[in-house]
C-alpha cells in the first residue's frame, strides 16, 4: 500500500540505508532545500532521464551537474507532497526502486502539478551514486514546468 512522506520523518540524522536516504531526500525536496538534497550525492553521481524528450538532458554526470539542473526546480514547481510512495528493495542492497507521486503547483501559473515517477536509486557509502528518473515527458508541454531561463 502506498504511503505518504510524514511532515517530520522518523529517520536517523544520518540516513543509514538507501531507503532512508531516499525518504530523507524527498523531505528535503518538499522543504525546497536543494543544496541539502544535492549534498546527498556522491561527487561522481549520475542522474539519468531515459524518457527525456529531445532538447532535454538525458544524463547528468557529477554532483555539480545535478546541482545546476536541480537548483531552479523550486522556481518552477512548488512541490507540496508525495501522497503515494512505495519503495522496493532489490537483490543489490545498495539499490532501491521507488514508485511515487509528487503533487503541488506550477509557480508561473498556479496550476496543479501531479506527476508519477519510478526511480531506480543506487547508494554507496551513504551517498547517491545513481538515480534513473522515469517520468512523463508530456508534462513539459506546460511552459510553466520548463526550467530554462531560471534566475536561481
Secondary structure, 3 states (H helix, E strand, C coil): CCECCCCCCCCCCCCCCHHHHHHHHHHHHHCCCHHHHHCCEEEEEEEECCCCCCCCCCEEECHHHHHHHHCCHHHHEEEEEEEEEEEEECCCCCEEEEEEEEEEEECCCCCEEEEEEEEEEEEECCEEEEEEEECCHHHHHCHHHCCCCCCC
